[in-house]
Amino acid sequence: MKRGGTYPVLFTGVTSSAGGFSCSQGQTTTLYGRGIEFSCEQYSIMHRAYLVAPYGGQYVFYASNVDDDFAFWYREEAYTGFDDSNTMFRAPYQDSSGPGQGLTTWYLQPGDYMPMRIAFGNAYGGSSFNFTIELGNGTGLVQSLFASQYVVQYACNSAEGAPFPYDFGDEV
């Protein structure tokens, strides 16, 4: 019996970026230019990774140009039990104001490995989202479409960052 509600998984892979794309209603696309082609409507994307803090201080996690919905978790909530009740922030599209945006901040020590999870979904119409991570002073560390040395798939030492406990599609 499968756990979780994130299946069926159509494609899984490793990417060096998150977000920074848009897709118009009626089009098809591939996820970050790889994998299978799919409709730009009725799909979801799940990212998980670790931010390796190069400096101590306040970090700002920001989503913008969201169409339809974006949710962000970090720390323990990124591993398991993630749901609407424990998101760090959501950034849904609003009919009255357009694309969603949202942010959260967290203080990190140099060398901290912080688990992160992004869920993005689109129902109908166009779809898009951008994601950035900045230091509190505005210095950019992670920007959509660009690889960052500060975002990694896993920690080299599990004591620094415990592995994500389940494969995609089996998560709870």
DSSP file (Angstrom, degrees, kcal/mol; ACC not computed):
  #  RESIDUE AA STRUCTURE BP1 BP2  ACC     N-H-->O    O-->H-N    N-H-->O    O-->H-N    TCO  KAPPA ALPHA  PHI   PSI    X-CA   Y-CA   Z-CA
    1    1 A M              0   0    0      0, 0.0     2,-0.2     0, 0.0     0, 0.0   0.000 360.0 360.0 360.0 133.3    0.0    0.0    0.0
    2    2 A K        -     0   0    0      1,-0.0     2,-0.2     2,-0.0   168,-0.1  -0.550 360.0-141.3 -80.4 143.6    1.3    3.4   -0.9
    3    3 A R        +     0   0    0     -2,-0.2     3,-0.2   167,-0.0   168,-0.2  -0.538  58.0  20.1 -90.6 165.2    1.6    6.2    1.6
    4    4 A G  S    S-     0   0    0     -2,-0.2   168,-0.2   166,-0.2     3,-0.1   0.096  75.7-100.6  75.3 179.3    0.9    9.8    1.0
    5    5 A G  S    S+     0   0    0    166,-0.3    -1,-0.2     1,-0.1   167,-0.1   0.053  88.4  96.8-131.6  23.8   -1.1   11.6   -1.5
    6    6 A T        +     0   0    0    165,-0.4   164,-0.1    -3,-0.2    -2,-0.1   0.332  67.3 137.5 -98.9   9.1    1.5   12.9   -3.9
    7    7 A Y        +     0   0    0    162,-0.3     2,-0.1   164,-0.1   162,-0.1  -0.635  26.6  61.8-103.2 164.0    1.2   10.1   -6.5
    8    8 A P        -     0   0    0      0, 0.0     2,-0.6     0, 0.0   161,-0.1   0.421  68.5-156.1 -79.4 144.0    1.1    9.2   -9.3
    9    9 A V        -     0   0    0      1,-0.2     3,-0.1   159,-0.1    -2,-0.1  -0.787  14.8-178.4 -88.1 121.6    4.6   10.5  -10.1
   10   10 A L        +     0   0    0     -2,-0.6     2,-0.3     1,-0.3    -1,-0.2   0.771  69.7   5.6 -89.7 -29.4    5.0   11.2  -13.8
   11   11 A F        -     0   0    0     24,-0.1     2,-0.4     2,-0.0    -1,-0.3  -0.979  59.0-176.7-155.5 138.5    8.6   12.3  -13.7
   12   12 A T        +     0   0    0     -2,-0.3     2,-0.3    -3,-0.1    23,-0.0  -0.995  24.7 127.5-135.9 145.1   11.3   12.6  -11.1
   13   13 A G        -     0   0    0     -2,-0.4     2,-0.5    21,-0.0    -2,-0.0  -0.963  53.3 -84.0-173.2-175.9   14.7   14.0  -11.5
   14   14 A V        -     0   0    0     -2,-0.3     2,-0.3     2,-0.0    -2,-0.0  -0.933  39.4-178.0-112.7 132.3   17.3   16.4  -10.2
   15   15 A T        -     0   0    0     -2,-0.5    17,-0.0     1,-0.0    -2,-0.0  -0.918  29.3-142.0-127.8 155.9   17.3   20.1  -11.2
   16   16 A S  S    S+     0   0    0     -2,-0.3   132,-0.5   129,-0.1     2,-0.3   0.385  84.2  36.2 -96.5   3.4   19.6   22.9  -10.4
   17   17 A S        -     0   0    0    130,-0.1     2,-0.4   128,-0.1   127,-0.1  -0.943  63.6-142.6-148.2 167.8   16.8   25.5  -10.1
   18   18 A A        -     0   0    0     -2,-0.3   113,-0.5   113,-0.2   128,-0.2  -0.983  64.8 -18.2-137.7 124.9   13.2   26.0   -9.0
   19   19 A G        +     0   0    0     -2,-0.4   126,-0.5   125,-0.2   111,-0.3  -0.353  63.3 126.8  82.5-163.1   10.7   28.1  -10.7
   20   20 A G        +     0   0    0    109,-3.2     2,-0.3     1,-0.3   110,-0.2   0.731  58.2 106.9  79.7  23.0   11.3   30.8  -13.2
   21   21 A F  E     -A  129   0A   0    108,-1.0   108,-1.2     2,-0.0     2,-0.3  -0.862  45.9-166.8-127.5 163.5    9.0   29.4  -15.8
   22   22 A S  E     -A  128   0A   0     -2,-0.3     2,-0.4   106,-0.2   106,-0.2  -0.985   1.3-167.8-145.5 154.3    5.7   30.2  -17.3
   23   23 A C  E     -A  127   0A   0    104,-2.5   104,-2.5    -2,-0.3     2,-0.2  -0.991  17.7-132.2-145.1 131.8    3.3   28.3  -19.4
   24   24 A S    >   -     0   0    0     -2,-0.4     3,-2.1   102,-0.2    16,-0.2  -0.488  37.3 -84.3 -88.1 155.0    0.2   29.6  -21.3
   25   25 A Q  T 3  S+     0   0    0      1,-0.3    -1,-0.1    -2,-0.2   101,-0.1  -0.271 115.2  19.4 -54.5 134.9   -3.2   28.0  -21.3
   26   26 A G  T 3  S+     0   0    0      1,-0.3    -1,-0.3    99,-0.2     2,-0.1   0.314 101.6 112.7  86.6  -8.3   -3.5   25.3  -23.9
   27   27 A Q    <   -     0   0    0     -3,-2.1    13,-2.3    12,-0.0     2,-0.3  -0.421  56.0-140.1 -89.3 168.0    0.3   24.7  -24.2
   28   28 A T  E     +E   39   0B   0     11,-0.2     2,-0.3    -2,-0.1    11,-0.2  -0.874  24.4 172.1-119.2 161.3    2.4   21.8  -23.3
   29   29 A T  E     -E   38   0B   0      9,-2.5     9,-2.8    -2,-0.3     2,-0.3  -0.930  29.1-119.8-153.1 172.8    5.8   21.9  -21.7
   30   30 A T  E >   -E   37   0B   0     -2,-0.3     3,-1.2     7,-0.2     2,-0.7  -0.922  43.7 -97.6-116.9 151.8    8.5   19.8  -20.1
   31   31 A L  E >  S-E   34   0B   0      3,-0.8     3,-1.8     5,-0.5     6,-0.0  -0.580 101.0 -22.3 -73.2 112.7    9.7   20.4  -16.6
   32   32 A Y  T 3  S-     0   0    0     -2,-0.7    -1,-0.3     1,-0.3     3,-0.1   0.809 122.9 -60.4  54.1  33.5   12.8   22.6  -16.8
   33   33 A G  T <  S+     0   0    0     -3,-1.2     2,-0.3     1,-0.2    -1,-0.3   0.605 119.7  89.9  76.5  11.3   13.3   21.4  -20.3
   34   34 A R  E <   +E   31   0B   0     -3,-1.8    -3,-0.8     2,-0.1    -1,-0.2  -0.862  65.1  23.1-133.6 167.7   13.6   17.7  -19.4
   35   35 A G  E    S-     0   0B   0     -2,-0.3     2,-0.1    -5,-0.2   -24,-0.1  -0.333  98.9 -14.6  80.2-158.0   11.4   14.7  -18.9
   36   36 A I  E     -     0   0B   0    -26,-0.1    -5,-0.5     1,-0.1     2,-0.3  -0.454  66.4-112.4 -84.6 154.0    8.1   14.0  -20.4
   37   37 A E  E     +E   30   0B   0     -7,-0.2     2,-0.3    -2,-0.1    -7,-0.2  -0.659  43.1 172.9 -82.7 140.1    5.9   16.7  -22.1
   38   38 A F  E     -E   29   0B   0     -9,-2.8    -9,-2.5    -2,-0.3     2,-0.1  -0.948  36.2 -84.9-145.0 164.0    2.7   17.5  -20.2
   39   39 A S  E     -E   28   0B   0     -2,-0.3   -11,-0.2   -11,-0.2   -14,-0.1  -0.383  30.4-129.9 -68.8 145.9   -0.2   19.9  -20.3
   40   40 A C  S    S+     0   0    0    -13,-2.3     2,-0.4   -16,-0.2     3,-0.2   0.374  88.6  76.2 -76.9   5.2    0.2   23.3  -18.7
   41   41 A E  S    S+     0   0    0    -14,-0.2    83,-0.2     1,-0.2    82,-0.2  -0.912  93.4  12.1-119.5 147.6   -3.1   22.7  -16.9
   42   42 A Q  S    S+     0   0    0     81,-2.0     2,-0.3    -2,-0.4    -1,-0.2   0.962  91.7 118.4  55.7  63.9   -3.9   20.4  -13.9
   43   43 A Y  E     -F  122   0C   0     79,-1.5    79,-2.6    -3,-0.2     2,-0.3  -0.957  43.8-153.7-146.3 165.5   -0.4   19.6  -12.7
   44   44 A S  E     -F  121   0C   0     -2,-0.3     2,-0.4    77,-0.2    77,-0.2  -0.975   3.1-153.1-140.8 156.8    1.7   20.0   -9.6
   45   45 A I  E     -F  120   0C   0     75,-2.9    75,-2.7    -2,-0.3     2,-0.5  -0.989   4.9-163.7-129.7 137.6    5.4   20.1   -8.9
   46   46 A M  E     -F  119   0C   0     -2,-0.4     2,-0.4    73,-0.2    73,-0.2  -0.988   8.9-176.5-124.1 123.6    7.2   19.2   -5.7
   47   47 A H  E     +F  118   0C   0     71,-2.9    71,-2.4    -2,-0.5     2,-0.3  -0.907   3.1 178.8-113.4 145.4   10.7   20.3   -4.9
   48   48 A R  E     +F  117   0C   0     -2,-0.4     2,-0.3    69,-0.2    69,-0.2  -0.984  18.4 131.3-144.8 141.0   12.8   19.4   -1.9
   49   49 A A  E     -F  116   0C   0     67,-1.8    67,-2.9    -2,-0.3     2,-0.4  -0.931  46.7 -99.5-166.3-179.4   16.4   20.4   -1.2
   50   50 A Y  E     -FG 115 152C   0    102,-2.6   102,-2.5    -2,-0.3     2,-0.6  -0.973  18.9-144.1-120.4 136.6   18.7   21.8    1.5
   51   51 A L  E     -FG 114 151C   0     63,-2.4    63,-2.6    -2,-0.4     2,-0.7  -0.889  13.5-153.2 -91.6 126.8   19.9   25.4    1.8
   52   52 A V  E     -F  113   0C   0     98,-3.3    61,-0.2    -2,-0.6    60,-0.1  -0.910  18.6-133.5-100.8 111.8   23.5   25.5    3.0
   53   53 A A        -     0   0    0     59,-2.5    58,-3.7    -2,-0.7    59,-0.2  -0.507  21.1-172.8 -71.8 116.0   23.9   28.8    4.8
   54   54 A P  S    S+     0   0    0      0, 0.0     2,-0.3     0, 0.0    -1,-0.2   0.734  72.9  25.6 -78.5 -20.9   27.1   30.5    3.7
   55   55 A Y  S    S-     0   0    0     54,-0.1     2,-0.3    57,-0.1    53,-0.1  -0.931  83.4-108.8-137.4 157.6   26.7   33.2    6.3
   56   56 A G  S    S+     0   0    0     -2,-0.3     2,-0.3    53,-0.1    53,-0.2  -0.693  72.3  66.1 -83.6 142.9   25.1   33.7    9.7
   57   57 A G  E    S-B  108   0A   0     51,-2.6    51,-2.6    -2,-0.3     2,-0.3  -0.899  85.0 -26.6 144.1-171.5   22.1   36.0    9.7
   58   58 A Q  E     -B  107   0A   0     -2,-0.3    78,-2.3    49,-0.2     2,-0.4  -0.592  50.2-160.8 -79.9 134.3   18.5   36.5    8.5
   59   59 A Y  E     -BC 106 135A   0     47,-2.5    47,-1.9    -2,-0.3     2,-0.5  -0.938   4.8-150.3-116.6 141.1   17.4   34.7    5.3
   60   60 A V  E     -BC 105 134A   0     74,-3.3    74,-2.5    -2,-0.4     2,-0.5  -0.957   4.7-163.1-115.0 125.0   14.4   35.8    3.2
   61   61 A F  E     -BC 104 133A   0     43,-2.9    43,-1.8    -2,-0.5     2,-0.4  -0.942  19.5-178.7-108.4 122.1   12.5   33.1    1.2
   62   62 A Y  E     -BC 103 132A   0     70,-2.8    70,-2.6    -2,-0.5     2,-0.4  -0.978  19.3-170.0-135.5 131.5   10.3   34.8   -1.4
   63   63 A A  E     +BC 102 131A   0     39,-2.6    39,-2.0    -2,-0.4     2,-0.3  -0.947  18.4 169.7-115.2 141.1    7.9   33.5   -4.1
   64   64 A S  E     + C   0 130A   0     66,-1.9    66,-2.4    -2,-0.4    37,-0.2  -0.929  51.9  31.9-144.4 167.8    6.4   35.8   -6.7
   65   65 A N  E    S+     0   0A   0     -2,-0.3     2,-0.4     1,-0.2    36,-0.2   0.849  75.7 176.4  52.9  40.2    4.4   35.8  -10.0
   66   66 A V  E     -B  100   0A   0     34,-2.3    34,-2.5    63,-0.1     2,-0.2  -0.640  14.6-167.9 -84.5 125.7    2.5   32.7   -8.7
   67   67 A D  E    S- C   0 128A   0     61,-2.5    61,-1.6    -2,-0.4     2,-0.2  -0.766  72.7  -8.5-145.9  95.8   -0.3   31.3  -10.9
   68   68 A D  S    S-     0   0    0     -2,-0.2    25,-3.6    59,-0.2     2,-0.3  -0.917 119.6 -26.5-110.5 -48.2   -2.0   29.2   -9.4
   69   69 A D  E     -H  121   0C   0     52,-2.1    52,-2.2    23,-0.3     2,-0.4  -0.992  42.4-175.9-146.1 146.5   -0.6   28.2   -5.9
   70   70 A F  E     -H  120   0C   0     -2,-0.3    21,-2.4    50,-0.2     2,-0.4  -0.999   4.4-174.9-140.2 134.4    2.7   27.9   -4.1
   71   71 A A  E     -HI 119  90C   0     48,-2.5    48,-2.3    -2,-0.4     2,-0.4  -0.988   6.2-162.4-132.4 145.3    3.4   26.5   -0.6
   72   72 A F  E     +HI 118  89C   0     17,-2.0    16,-3.0    -2,-0.4    17,-1.1  -0.990   9.0 176.9-132.8 132.4    6.7   26.5    1.2
   73   73 A W  E     +H  117   0C   0     44,-2.4    44,-2.5    -2,-0.4     2,-0.3  -0.957   4.3 178.2-127.0 148.5    7.9   24.5    4.2
   74   74 A Y  E >   +H  116   0C   0     -2,-0.3     3,-0.9    42,-0.2    42,-0.2  -0.928  48.1  17.5-141.9 172.9   11.3   24.5    5.9
   75   75 A R  G >  S-     0   0    0     40,-1.7     3,-1.8    -2,-0.3     4,-0.5  -0.340 126.6 -15.7  62.5-146.1   12.9   22.7    8.9
   76   76 A E  G >> S+     0   0    0      1,-0.3     3,-1.4     2,-0.2     4,-1.1   0.819 132.9  65.2 -59.0 -33.7   11.2   19.6   10.3
   77   77 A E  G <4 S+     0   0    0     -3,-0.9    -1,-0.3     1,-0.3    -2,-0.2   0.734  93.6  62.4 -63.6 -21.1    7.9   20.4    8.4
   78   78 A A  G <4 S+     0   0    0     -3,-1.8    -1,-0.3    37,-0.2    -2,-0.2   0.747 101.0  53.3 -75.0 -23.2    9.8   19.9    5.1
   79   79 A Y  T <4 S-     0   0    0     -3,-1.4     2,-0.3    -4,-0.5    87,-0.2   0.957 121.8 -21.4 -77.9 -53.1   10.5   16.3    5.9
   80   80 A T  S  < S+     0   0    0     -4,-1.1    -1,-0.3    92,-0.1     3,-0.1  -0.988 114.1  41.5-158.3 155.8    7.1   14.8    6.7
   81   81 A G        +     0   0    0     -2,-0.3     2,-0.3     1,-0.3     5,-0.1   0.622  68.7 160.4  77.8  12.3    3.6   15.9    7.8
   82   82 A F        +     0   0    0     -5,-0.1     2,-0.3    -6,-0.1    -1,-0.3  -0.507  11.0 135.0 -71.3 130.8    3.6   18.9    5.5
   83   83 A D    >   -     0   0    0     -2,-0.3     3,-1.4    -3,-0.1     4,-0.2  -0.907  69.6 -73.3-158.2-175.7    0.1   20.2    4.9
   84   84 A D  G >  S+     0   0    0     -2,-0.3     3,-0.7     1,-0.3    -2,-0.1   0.795 122.0  61.6 -59.6 -29.3   -1.8   23.5    4.7
   85   85 A S  G 3  S+     0   0    0      1,-0.2    -1,-0.3     0, 0.0    -3,-0.1   0.692 111.5  34.9 -75.7 -17.0   -1.8   23.9    8.5
   86   86 A N  G <  S+     0   0    0     -3,-1.4    -1,-0.2    -5,-0.1    -2,-0.2   0.137  79.2 133.6-127.0  23.4    2.0   24.1    8.8
   87   87 A T    <   -     0   0    0     -3,-0.7   -14,-0.2    -4,-0.2     3,-0.2  -0.423  53.7-140.5 -67.2 148.0    3.2   25.9    5.7
   88   88 A M  S    S-     0   0    0    -16,-3.0     2,-0.3     1,-0.4   -15,-0.2   0.844  83.8 -19.7 -75.3 -35.8    5.7   28.7    6.4
   89   89 A F  E     -I   72   0C   0    -17,-1.1   -17,-2.0    13,-0.1    -1,-0.4  -0.946  57.5-150.9-164.3 156.3    3.8   30.7    3.7
   90   90 A R  E     -I   71   0C   0     -2,-0.3   -19,-0.2   -19,-0.2    11,-0.1  -0.924   2.5-166.1-123.2 152.6    1.4   30.2    0.8
   91   91 A A        +     0   0    0    -21,-2.4     9,-0.3    -2,-0.3     2,-0.1  -0.602  18.5 176.7-139.0  74.5    1.2   32.4   -2.3
   92   92 A P        -     0   0    0      0, 0.0     9,-0.3     0, 0.0   -23,-0.3  -0.471  37.2-103.5 -81.9 152.2   -2.0   31.7   -4.2
   93   93 A Y        -     0   0    0    -25,-3.6     2,-0.5     7,-0.2   -26,-0.1  -0.514  36.2-151.7 -65.1 137.3   -3.3   33.5   -7.2
   94   94 A Q  B >>  -J   98   0D   0      4,-2.7     4,-3.4    -2,-0.2     3,-0.5  -0.971  13.0-146.2-118.1 124.8   -6.1   35.9   -6.3
   95   95 A D  T 34 S+     0   0    0     -2,-0.5    -1,-0.1     1,-0.2    -2,-0.0   0.855 101.4  49.7 -55.0 -35.1   -8.7   36.8   -8.9
   96   96 A S  T 34 S+     0   0    0      1,-0.2    -1,-0.2     2,-0.1    -3,-0.0   0.799 128.1  18.4 -77.6 -28.2   -9.0   40.3   -7.4
   97   97 A S  T <4 S-     0   0    0     -3,-0.5    -2,-0.2     1,-0.3    -1,-0.2   0.471  98.2-133.4-125.3  -3.4   -5.2   41.1   -7.4
   98   98 A G  B  <  +J   94   0D   0     -4,-3.4    -4,-2.7   -33,-0.0    -1,-0.3  -0.544  64.6  28.7  90.8-152.1   -3.6   38.6   -9.8
   99   99 A P  S    S-     0   0    0      0, 0.0   -32,-0.2     0, 0.0   -34,-0.2  -0.091  79.7-117.5 -53.9 142.3   -0.4   36.5   -9.3
  100  100 A G  E     -B   66   0A   0    -34,-2.5   -34,-2.3    -9,-0.3     2,-0.3  -0.344  30.8-179.9 -79.2 158.7    0.4   35.5   -5.7
  101  101 A Q  E     +     0   0A   0     -9,-0.3     2,-0.3   -37,-0.2   -37,-0.2  -0.979   7.6 156.1-151.9 154.5    3.4   36.4   -3.7
  102  102 A G  E     -B   63   0A   0    -39,-2.0   -39,-2.6    -2,-0.3     2,-0.3  -0.979  13.2-165.5-170.2 164.6    4.6   35.7   -0.2
  103  103 A L  E     -B   62   0A   0     -2,-0.3     2,-0.3   -41,-0.2   -41,-0.2  -0.984   6.0-169.9-154.6 163.2    7.7   35.4    2.0
  104  104 A T  E     -B   61   0A   0    -43,-1.8   -43,-2.9    -2,-0.3     2,-0.3  -0.958  14.7-144.0-147.7 161.6    9.1   34.2    5.3
  105  105 A T  E     +B   60   0A   0     -2,-0.3     2,-0.3   -45,-0.2   -45,-0.2  -0.914  14.3 179.2-128.2 155.9   12.3   34.8    7.1
  106  106 A W  E     -B   59   0A   0    -47,-1.9   -47,-2.5    -2,-0.3     2,-0.4  -0.975  26.6-123.8-155.2 143.5   14.6   32.6    9.2
  107  107 A Y  E     -B   58   0A   0     -2,-0.3     2,-0.3   -49,-0.2   -49,-0.2  -0.759  32.9-176.7 -90.6 131.3   17.9   33.1   11.1
  108  108 A L  E     -B   57   0A   0    -51,-2.6   -51,-2.6    -2,-0.4     3,-0.0  -0.942  21.4-133.0-128.5 150.1   20.6   30.6   10.2
  109  109 A Q    >   -     0   0    0     -2,-0.3     3,-2.1   -53,-0.2   -56,-0.2  -0.666  47.6 -82.4 -91.5 153.7   24.2   30.0   11.4
  110  110 A P  T 3  S+     0   0    0      0, 0.0    -1,-0.1     0, 0.0   -54,-0.1  -0.342 118.2  18.8 -56.4 133.7   27.0   29.6    8.9
  111  111 A G  T 3  S+     0   0    0    -58,-3.7     2,-0.0     1,-0.3   -55,-0.0   0.343  87.1 146.6  87.2  -6.8   27.1   26.0    7.7
  112  112 A D    <   -     0   0    0     -3,-2.1   -59,-2.5   -59,-0.2     2,-0.6  -0.376  41.0-145.5 -61.0 139.0   23.5   25.2    8.7
  113  113 A Y  E     -F   52   0C   0     47,-0.5   -61,-0.2   -61,-0.2    -1,-0.1  -0.951  18.3-170.6-102.9 117.3   21.7   22.7    6.4
  114  114 A M  E     -F   51   0C   0    -63,-2.6   -63,-2.4    -2,-0.6     2,-0.1  -0.936  16.9-135.7-114.6 117.1   18.1   23.7    6.3
  115  115 A P  E     -F   50   0C   0      0, 0.0   -40,-1.7     0, 0.0     2,-0.3  -0.443  27.0-172.8 -67.6 141.1   15.6   21.3    4.6
  116  116 A M  E     -FH  49  74C   0    -67,-2.9   -67,-1.8   -42,-0.2     2,-0.4  -0.958  12.3-167.4-133.8 151.2   13.1   23.0    2.3
  117  117 A R  E     -FH  48  73C   0    -44,-2.5   -44,-2.4    -2,-0.3     2,-0.4  -0.994   1.0-169.1-140.3 134.5   10.1   21.9    0.4
  118  118 A I  E     -FH  47  72C   0    -71,-2.4   -71,-2.9    -2,-0.4     2,-0.4  -0.987   0.7-170.7-121.0 131.5    8.2   23.7   -2.4
  119  119 A A  E     +FH  46  71C   0    -48,-2.3   -48,-2.5    -2,-0.4     2,-0.4  -0.993   8.6 179.7-118.7 130.3    4.8   22.6   -3.7
  120  120 A F  E     +FH  45  70C   0    -75,-2.7   -75,-2.9    -2,-0.4     2,-0.3  -0.984   2.0 178.0-128.2 139.8    3.4   24.3   -6.8
  121  121 A G  E     -FH  44  69C   0    -52,-2.2   -52,-2.1    -2,-0.4     2,-0.4  -0.996  13.1-165.2-143.4 150.0    0.1   23.6   -8.5
  122  122 A N  E     +F   43   0C   0    -79,-2.6   -79,-1.5    -2,-0.3   -80,-0.2  -0.999   6.4 179.1-133.3 136.3   -1.9   24.8  -11.4
  123  123 A A        -     0   0    0      1,-0.4   -81,-2.0    -2,-0.4     2,-0.3   0.828  65.4 -14.9 -94.6 -81.8   -5.5   24.1  -12.2
  124  124 A Y  S    S+     0   0    0    -83,-0.2    -1,-0.4     2,-0.1     2,-0.1  -0.853 104.9  20.3-126.5 160.3   -6.6   26.0  -15.3
  125  125 A G  S    S-     0   0    0     -2,-0.3   -99,-0.2    -3,-0.1   -58,-0.0  -0.330 103.5 -13.9  81.3-165.7   -5.2   28.8  -17.4
  126  126 A G        -     0   0    0   -101,-0.1     2,-0.3    -2,-0.1  -102,-0.2  -0.119  62.0-152.4 -66.8 166.4   -1.6   29.9  -17.4
  127  127 A S  E     +A   23   0A   0   -104,-2.5  -104,-2.5    -5,-0.1     2,-0.3  -0.998  24.0 140.3-144.2 145.9    1.0   28.8  -14.8
  128  128 A S  E     +AC  22  67A   0    -61,-1.6   -61,-2.5    -2,-0.3     2,-0.3  -0.963  13.7 177.0-170.9 158.4    4.1   30.4  -13.4
  129  129 A F  E     -A   21   0A   0   -108,-1.2  -109,-3.2    -2,-0.3  -108,-1.0  -0.888  11.5-156.8-165.9 150.5    6.2   31.0  -10.3
  130  130 A N  E     - C   0  64A   0    -66,-2.4   -66,-1.9  -111,-0.3     2,-0.4  -0.936  11.7-165.6-121.3 148.7    9.5   32.5   -9.3
  131  131 A F  E     + C   0  63A   0   -113,-0.5    13,-0.7    -2,-0.3     2,-0.3  -0.996   9.6 172.9-139.3 131.6   11.5   31.7   -6.1
  132  132 A T  E     -DC 143  62A   0    -70,-2.6   -70,-2.8    -2,-0.4     2,-0.4  -0.961  18.5-156.7-135.1 154.0   14.4   33.5   -4.5
  133  133 A I  E     +DC 142  61A   0      9,-2.1     8,-2.9    -2,-0.3     9,-2.0  -0.999  23.1 174.2-127.9 128.7   16.4   33.3   -1.3
  134  134 A E  E     -DC 140  60A   0    -74,-2.5   -74,-3.3    -2,-0.4     6,-0.2  -0.906  33.7-110.4-129.6 157.3   18.2   36.4   -0.1
  135  135 A L  E >   - C   0  59A   0      4,-2.6     3,-2.4    -2,-0.3   -76,-0.2  -0.460  46.5-100.2 -73.5 161.0   20.2   37.5    2.9
  136  136 A G  T 3  S+     0   0    0    -78,-2.3   -77,-0.1     1,-0.3    -1,-0.1   0.732 123.7  59.6 -57.6 -23.1   18.4   40.0    5.1
  137  137 A N  T 3  S-     0   0    0    -79,-0.2    -1,-0.3     2,-0.1     3,-0.1   0.394 124.0-100.9 -87.6   4.0   20.5   42.8    3.5
  138  138 A G  S <  S+     0   0    0     -3,-2.4     2,-0.4     1,-0.3    -2,-0.1   0.387  71.9 147.0  95.3  -3.4   19.1   42.0    0.0
  139  139 A T        -     0   0    0      1,-0.1    -4,-2.6    -5,-0.0    -1,-0.3  -0.545  47.7-127.9 -68.2 121.7   22.1   40.0   -1.3
  140  140 A G  E     +D  134   0A   0     -2,-0.4    -6,-0.2    -6,-0.2     3,-0.1  -0.525  37.8 164.2 -76.3 134.7   20.7   37.4   -3.6
  141  141 A L  E    S+     0   0A   0     -8,-2.9     2,-0.4     1,-0.4     9,-0.3   0.688  70.1  25.3-112.9 -38.1   21.7   33.7   -3.0
  142  142 A V  E     +D  133   0A   0     -9,-2.0    -9,-2.1     6,-0.1    -1,-0.4  -0.998  63.9 174.9-134.3 129.4   19.2   31.8   -5.0
  143  143 A Q  E >   -D  132   0A   0      3,-0.5     3,-2.1    -2,-0.4   -11,-0.2  -0.994  41.3 -91.0-134.7 143.3   17.2   33.0   -8.0
  144  144 A S  T 3  S+     0   0    0    -13,-0.7  -124,-0.2    -2,-0.4  -125,-0.2  -0.124 109.9  16.0 -48.0 144.2   14.8   31.1  -10.3
  145  145 A L  T 3  S+     0   0    0   -126,-0.5     2,-0.5     1,-0.1    -1,-0.3   0.280 106.7  98.6  74.3  -7.4   16.4   29.5  -13.4
  146  146 A F  S <  S-     0   0    0     -3,-2.1    -3,-0.5  -128,-0.2  -128,-0.2  -0.931  73.0-124.6-116.8 132.3   20.0   29.8  -11.9
  147  147 A A        -     0   0    0     -2,-0.5     2,-0.4  -130,-0.1  -130,-0.1  -0.380  26.9-157.9 -65.7 148.2   21.9   27.1  -10.2
  148  148 A S    >   -     0   0    0   -132,-0.5     3,-1.3     3,-0.2    -6,-0.1  -0.997  22.7-145.3-132.6 134.6   23.2   28.0   -6.8
  149  149 A Q  T 3  S+     0   0    0     -2,-0.4    -1,-0.1     1,-0.2    -7,-0.1   0.606 100.4  64.5 -69.3  -9.9   26.0   26.5   -4.9
  150  150 A Y  T 3  S+     0   0    0     -9,-0.3   -98,-3.3   -99,-0.1     2,-0.5   0.486  90.1  71.1 -94.3  -4.3   24.0   27.0   -1.7
  151  151 A V  E <   +G   51   0C   0     -3,-1.3     2,-0.3  -100,-0.2    -3,-0.2  -0.963  64.9 175.1-115.8 123.4   21.2   24.6   -2.6
  152  152 A V  E     -G   50   0C   0   -102,-2.5  -102,-2.6    -2,-0.5     3,-0.1  -0.873  38.8-129.8-128.7 158.5   22.0   20.9   -2.6
  153  153 A Q  S    S-     0   0    0     -2,-0.3     2,-0.3     1,-0.2    -1,-0.1   0.846  89.9  -9.0 -73.9 -36.0   20.1   17.7   -3.0
  154  154 A Y  S    S-     0   0    0   -104,-0.1     2,-0.3     9,-0.1    -1,-0.2  -0.983  74.8 -99.0-157.6 159.8   21.5   16.1    0.2
  155  155 A A        -     0   0    0      6,-0.5     3,-0.1    -2,-0.3     6,-0.0  -0.618  23.5-135.7 -82.3 143.2   24.0   16.7    2.9
  156  156 A C  S    S+     0   0    0     -2,-0.3     2,-0.5     1,-0.2    -1,-0.1   0.805 100.1  42.9 -66.3 -28.5   27.3   14.9    2.6
  157  157 A N  S >> S-     0   0    0      1,-0.1     3,-2.1     5,-0.0     4,-1.3  -0.977  77.2-148.7-121.5 117.2   27.1   14.1    6.3
  158  158 A S  T 34 S+     0   0    0     -2,-0.5    -1,-0.1     1,-0.3    -2,-0.1   0.694  96.6  67.1 -63.3 -17.1   23.6   13.0    7.6
  159  159 A A  T 34 S+     0   0    0      1,-0.2    -1,-0.3     2,-0.1     3,-0.2   0.782 103.1  46.7 -70.5 -25.0   24.3   14.6   10.9
  160  160 A E  T <4 S+     0   0    0     -3,-2.1   -47,-0.5     1,-0.3     2,-0.3   0.851 135.2   3.6 -82.4 -37.1   24.3   18.0    9.2
  161  161 A G  S  < S-     0   0    0     -4,-1.3    -6,-0.5   -49,-0.1    -1,-0.3  -0.813  77.6-134.3-153.2 105.8   21.1   17.3    7.2
  162  162 A A        -     0   0    0     -2,-0.3    -3,-0.1    -3,-0.2    -4,-0.0  -0.289  35.2-103.0 -60.4 142.7   19.0   14.2    7.7
  163  163 A P        -     0   0    0      0, 0.0    -1,-0.1     0, 0.0    -9,-0.1  -0.283  40.5 -94.3 -63.3 151.6   17.9   12.6    4.4
  164  164 A F        -     0   0    0      1,-0.1   -85,-0.1    -3,-0.1   -84,-0.1  -0.538  39.5-135.6 -63.9 133.2   14.3   13.0    3.3
  165  165 A P  S    S+     0   0    0      0, 0.0     2,-0.3     0, 0.0    -1,-0.1   0.695  73.5  38.6 -75.3 -20.7   12.7    9.9    4.6
  166  166 A Y  S    S-     0   0    0    -87,-0.2     5,-0.1     0, 0.0     2,-0.1  -0.918  77.6-112.2-132.0 154.5   10.5    8.8    1.7
  167  167 A D    >   -     0   0    0     -2,-0.3     3,-2.0     1,-0.1     4,-0.3  -0.405  55.9 -80.7 -71.0 157.4   10.7    8.7   -2.1
  168  168 A F  T 3  S+     0   0    0      1,-0.3    -1,-0.1     2,-0.2  -159,-0.1  -0.368 122.3  29.9 -57.1 140.1    8.4   11.0   -4.1
  169  169 A G  T 3  S+     0   0    0   -161,-0.1  -162,-0.3    -3,-0.1    -1,-0.3   0.137 113.3  66.3  92.4 -19.4    5.0    9.5   -4.2
  170  170 A D  S <  S+     0   0    0     -3,-2.0  -166,-0.2  -164,-0.1    -2,-0.2   0.272  74.1 123.8-111.2   7.5    5.4    7.7   -0.9
  171  171 A E              0   0    0     -4,-0.3  -165,-0.4  -168,-0.2  -166,-0.3  -0.328 360.0 360.0 -76.8 152.6    5.5   10.8    1.3
  172  172 A V              0   0    0    -93,-0.2   -92,-0.1  -168,-0.2    -1,-0.1   0.324 360.0 360.0-124.5 360.0    3.2   11.5    4.2
